[in-house]
Amino acid sequence: STRAGSAKIAGGVAVRVAGQTRMPLWSQWAIAAVEQRDLAEQARTDLTSAWVQNGDWASASRREMRAAMQCIVAAAFALEGWGFAHPSQQPSTKKSGLGASGVVRIMKRTYPVQAKDKAQRRLLRERVGRLFELRNDLVHHRAELGDSAMHPVLGSTPRESGTYTVEAAREACETLKGVAELSLLHANPRQRLRKRWPVT
């Protein structure tokens, strides 16, 4: 799996500036997403232990939620930033956000579809869509205070706690990984995301 500890700079992405290694800013969002997922993983471990032992599970639940929220936002920012920086992107389209449809459009334009990959592409498009739905819900949250959702450990819980979970954070990072793998398999060498993808 993609772990924060295995993050490395791929060829062509980094330059040395004032004695420091500098990477595209959007790539830092990709690394931040993985780091926050790992925090959500730890929070879930603490939550499960506290739930069984009747400890402070509420604090662990809040930590899981906050880490998952930050992971999802960071993953969406990374994909949108990658889209804006992509060679196929036209300057005239950079004045507004891409969103899920814009990211998928760039993927379709750049990576030719092969019959054997259709199921994988469909799954990846669905995951990109879910990622941006969750990100948009964070920005334009409309839930009522009494709304609930099912949490894998806690059962019925406030909607945000049951929505922004470690499972959602894992999928966000799997979506990032899926876009990277797609580019490695099918992109024109000059357009390969690997040249600018910092997390492997």
N, C-alpha and C positions, 0 to 999 in steps of 0.2 A: 504494500500500500504506500501511498504518498505520505511520507512523514516529514515533519519540520526538520528533524535532524539530518535528513538526507538531501536537503535543499542544496543545490549547487548551481554555479553559473555556467550555462551552456555556451558553446562557441559563438562568438560574435555579439554577445549581449552586453558585455561589460567593458568599461573604459576606466582608466585611472585618472582621477581628478583630485588635485591637492592631497595626494598620498592616500586617497580612499578609492575603493572600488565602487563605481557608479553604475546603476542599472536603470532601465526604464521604470518610471514611477508605477505604472500599472503592474509590473512584475512584483513589486513589493506587496501589492494587494493580494496576489496569488500566494505569496509566502505567508502573509498575515492570515489568510483563510485557513491554511493548514495548521498554523500555530493555534488559532482559536478552536479548531476542531479538536486538537489534542487537549486543550483545556476543558472542552465539553466532555471528552472521554473521561478525564479524571474526575470531573464533577459527577458524572453518572456513576462511576465506581463508588464515590463517597456517598452519593444519594442511596444507592442500593444497600450499602452497608448500614447507613443510618436508619433506613426504613425497616430493615430486619431487626436492628437492635433498639428501635424506638429512640433514636438519637435525633440530632438537629437536621432532619431531612429537608426542611423548608429552605434553609440556607443553601444547601447543596443544589436543590432544585432551581433556585434563583441563579446560581452560578452557571448551571448547565444552560439555562435559558439565555442568559446574557452572552455566553460564549458562542452559542449557536446563532444568535442574532448577528453577532459581529462576523462570524464565519460566512454567513449567507450574504451579508452586505459586501464583504471583501471579495467573495467569489464573483458576485455580479459586477462589481467595479472592475475586477481583473479582466473579465470577458469583454466588457464594454470598452475598456481601455485598449485591450488587444485589437478589438474591431476598429477603433479609431486610428490606431497606428498601422493597420494592415495595408500592404501595398495596393490592394484592390479598392480601397476606400477613396472616394472622391472628396476633394476639399469642400465642395458645396454641401455635402451631407454631414459635415462635422459640426454644424451649428446647433444641433439638437441631439438628445440622447438616442441611442440605438435601440435599447430594450431587447427583449427576446427575439422579436421578429428581425431586427437589424443584425443581430449576431448570427442567427440562422441563415439569413440572406447571404452574409459574407461566407459562411461555411459552404453553402450551395454553390456560390459563384466560384469559389477557389478550389474546392475538392470535388472532382468529377465522381458521380455516383456509379458504382459497379453493382451488378445484381446481387452478389453475395453479401454486400454491405448494407442492403436496404433495411434489414431489421435493426442493425446497429445504429444506422442513421436515425431511424424513427425513434428509437429509445433515447438517443442523445437529444433530439429535438424536443421530446417530451420533457426530459430532465432540464434542459435550458428554460423551457416554458415554466416549469414549476419553480425553478430557482428565482426567476424574475417575478413570479407571482408572490412568492414569499418576501422578496425584497420590497416590492411595491406595497405589500400589506404593512410592512414596517414603517414605510414613509407615510402612507395614507391609511392608518389603522382606524377601522370603523366598528370594531367589536364593542358590544355592550358589556357593562361590567359583570353581568350575570352569565355571559356566554361561557360554555365549557367545551373541553375536548378530552380525549382519552390519552393519558400518558402511559407508556409501556410498564412503568413501575408503580406509579401512584394511582392509576385508574382515572376516574373523572376528576378533572382539575381545571383551573382557569384556562381559557382558550390559548393564551400566549404560551403558557407552560407546556401545554400538550402539543403545540404546533412547532415551537422552536426548541427542538430536542437534538440529542446527539445523532439520531438517525437522519434528521434533516441536514445537519452539518456534514455527516459522512457523504450524503448524496451530493451536496454542493461541491465537495472536493473531488468526488468521482466524476462529476460533470466537467470540472477543469481538466482532469486527467484524460477524459474521453476526447475533448477537443484537441488536446496535445497529441494523443495517439492517432487521431484522425489525420492530423497534419503530417505526422511522421510517415504514415502509410501511403498517402495519396497526393500530397501537395507537390507542385513544381518545386524543385530544389531551391529556387530563389525566393519562394514564398513560405518555406517550411517554418512552422511555428517554433520548431526546436531551436532555431537561431536566436529566439527571443524568449524562450520558455525557461524560467529559472528553477522550477521545482520538478524533480524527476523521482 
